[in-house]
Amino acid sequence: MTGAATGSTVPRRQLGRYLRELRTNARLTVQAAAKALEWSEAKMWRIETGQTSLRSHDVELMCRVYGAPEDLKVALMGLAKETKGKGWWHAYGDVIPDGFDLFIGLEGAAVSREEYSSELIPGLFQTPDYARAVIRNNTRLHDEEIERRVELRIQRQTLVTRPTAPPRLRVALNEAVIRRAIGGTAVMTAQLDHLSELNDRSNVSIRVVPFSSGAHQGLDTGSFILMRFPTTGDGRNHEPPTVYVQGFTGALYLDKPSEIDRYAEAFKTIWDNALPCGASSALFREIAREMNGP
């Protein structure tokens, strides 16, 4: 997997993970490694979590401090060059929230995505008018920035319909999501029609968790996205499965096997409690009719 295909995100995270493992094997704490490299601990954290690109020279220095074998050092220096690649979303750097470029890169690289949304239609499925209404809710933004963010969101959606290897998307929506008239009834009915159309795509499955299902796992998890990535010929992951959880002041990226297992199990429970895709599409159309009135 190259930077040209997925932007700089995946190579950055791969490199960060390898460097973290080397530091751990060398029995160095982040504080001790930072001191030896004459860097800040914050810089070390950014490197190991894939938040920043690296120069080959910096990787060489880290490998020397960690006592890495020569062949691994050369390989990691080559990987560092890939972290300089830029994805299409960098043209929107002025409006991408801090840290969200990491998510966009992972989103574009994923081969499958399982998502539970408790409050809003997911960004990949939003119509421009719905997206505009959601983004406008942030009163700190000017009209021009709102439009740029809408444009970015719509551009992200091209991965849903791309002709080559579109990701497999399974999305469960809390019933409140489709009954909340974001942007007014006209905007919301158009959004519901769009969901019905998306549900006809072979790579998209959208289900509604009805109020009648009572308590379910989504009440505990809140909204989340579980992304999985391509594997190598021998079945190994190019990139570990990752759970993305968006909070009010920041985001969490979880990739420990135990965390992935818990979220995967939670999604299965939510999915099993949801209406089938056909019944969900029928509900979209029914609510749209109710909103339009007699």
N, C-alpha and C positions, 0 to 999 in steps of 0.2 A: 504494500500500500504506500503510495507516494504522496508527497505534499501537493503535487500537481493535481491529484485526483480529489483530495479531501481538504485542501488548505493546510495550514500549519498545525492544526489542533492535534491530530492523531500522532504525528511524529513527536510533537512536544511532550505529550503524555507518555508515550513509550519511552522517550529519553529520560524523562523525570523519574519514571518507575525504575529503570535500570540503574540510574545514579543513586536513587534511594537505597536500592538493594546493595549496591557496592559499599555505600557508607555504613549500612547496617552490618554487613559482613566484616567490615574493617573495625567494628566495635567503636564507632565514633558517634557521639551525639550530634544533633544539629548544631548545638552551641560550639562543640569542639571543632567540628568541620568548618564552621563559619570563621572561627578564630584562625585556623590553619590557612584558610584561603583568603583571609583578610576581607571577608564580606560580612554583610549583616545577616542576622538570622531570618529576617523578612525576605531577603533575596534567596536564601536557601529554600525557604518554603515555596516561593513562586516557581523556582526551578523544579522542585520535586513534585509539585502538583500540576505541572504542565501549563503554568500561567504565562510563561515567557519563553521566547526563543533564546538560543545560545550560540555563541561563536565556537568554532572548532577549538580555538586556543583555550577557551574556558573549560571545555570538556577535557582537553588534554591535561590541564592543570588539576582538575578534579580527579581524573584517573590516576595521576601521579601520587596525589595525596592519599587516595584510597588503595593504592597498590594493585591496580587492575592489570591483568595480563595484556601484553602488547596487541594481540589480535582483537581483543575486546575493545581496547582503546581506539584502535583504527576504525572499527565498526561504529562505535558511538560518535566518533568525530564525523563520520559520513552521515549518520543520522542527524547530527546537529545542523548540517547544511540544509536538510529538508525542512527544518523548523522555520526557515526564512520564507518558505512559500506562503503566498497569500490567497485566500479564497475570495469568491465573488463578493462576500459581505463586507469586505474591507472598504468598498466604495461608500458604505453607509456608516463609516466609523464615527461620524459626528453625531449620530442618533442612536447607536447601539449602547444600551446600558452597560456599565462596567461589569466585565466578566461574562457577558452574554455571548460574546464571540466564541468562547469556548463551547457553549451549548450548540451554537449554529453549526460549528464544524463537526461535532459529534453527531448531530441530527442528520447532516448530509452523508455521513459515513455509515450510518446504521443500516442494517438489512431488515431489521424488524423493530417494532415499537409497540409497547403495550402501555396504555395510558388510562388513568382514571381522573376525571375532572368533576369537581364538586360544585363549581360556581359559574364557569364560563365555557363557551365553545372553545376548544383548543385552537391555537393560532393557525395551525395548518389547514383548518376547516372553515375559518372565518371569511365571510364576504367582506369586500372593502368597506361597505357602510357599517357593518357590525364592528369591524376592527376600528374604524374611525370613532365610533361611539365609545368603545372600550378605552381607547387611548386618550380620548378627550376627557375622560374622567380624571386624568392627571392634570389638575388645573395649573401646574407650573409650566406646562408646555405651550409654546406659541403655535399658531396655525401652521406655519411652514414646517416646524419640526413634527407636528402631528402628521402632516401629509407624507413626510419622509419616512416616518415609522410605519405608516400604512403601506407605503410602497415596498419597504423592506419585508413586511409580513407577507405581502402577496408574492413577492419574489421567492421567498422561502417555500411557498406552496408548489413550486414547479417540480419539486422532488416527488410529490404525490402522483403526478401524471407523466413523469418522465418515461420515454419509450423503452429505455434500457434499465432493467433491474430496479423497478420502483420498490421501495420498502414495503414490507407487509405491515399494515397498520390495524391494530385492534384497539378500539377506544370505547370505554364505558362512561356514560354521562349520567350524573345524578338527575332525576326528573326535574328538579328545580332549575337546572341549566336551560332546559328547553321551554320552560314556562315563564322565565324572566324576560320581559320584553325590552331587551337592551336596544336603545335607539328608537323605540316606538314600535307600534304594531306592524307598520309597513316594512321596516328594516328586519324585524324578527321573522315575519312570515317568509320573506325572501331567504333568510338564513335557514329556516326550517326546510324549505324547498331544496336548498343547496345540499343539506345533509342527506335528504332522500336520494338525490342524484349521486352523491358520493358513495352511498351504501350499495349502489349498483355496480361499482367498480370491483374488479376481481381481487385487488390488493387491499381493499378497505372493508372493514367490518365495524359498524357502529351499533352499540346496544345501549338501551336506557335502563337504568336501575330505578324501577318504579317506587313511588312512595309506599305502595302496598307490600313491598318486600320487607318493610320494617327495618330493624337494626341490621347493619351489614358491616363488613370489614372496612369499607371506605370511610366510615365514621371515625375510625381510629387512625387510618393512614393519612387522610386528607388527599389532596391532589398529588399525583406523582407520574413520572414517565420512566419506564424501563426500556432501555435501548440495548440491542444486541448487534454485534458487528461480524464482518466476514471471518471465516476460519481459513487456515492454511490447508494444504493438501493432506496433511496428516491429522487434521482435526483440531489443531491448536488455535486459540483465539489470537487474531492480530491485535485486538484491543479487548480488555475485559468488559463484560456486560456492565452497564452503568445505570444507576438510578439518579434521576434529576428531580429535586424538590425545590420549588421556588418559594421563597419567603418574602415578607414585606421589606426586609432590609438586606436581603442577599439570597444566595442559592447554595444548596448542598449537592455535592457529587459523591455518590456512594458506590464503591465497587468491591467491597469485601465480599467473599463468597457467602458468608452468613447473612449479610445484608441483602444481597441479590436473592437468595433463597426465600427470605421472609417476604420481600415485596412480590416475588413471583407467586408465592403461595397466596398472598393477599389478593393479587389481581385475579387469580383463578377463582377464588371465592366470590369476588365481586362480579366477575364475568358470568359465573354460574347462577347468580342471583338476578341477572339482568334479563330483559325480554330478548327473544331472538331478533336477528337483524330485520326480518320481514315485519314482525310486529312493531319493532321500533320505528321503522319507516312509516308504517301506518299511523303510529302515534304522532310522528312529526306532521303528517298531513292533517290529522284530526285537530291538533292544536292550532295549526295555521288557519283552518276553517273557523275555529272558535274565535281567533283573534280578528279575523276579517268580519265577523258578525253575520247576522242573517242577510 
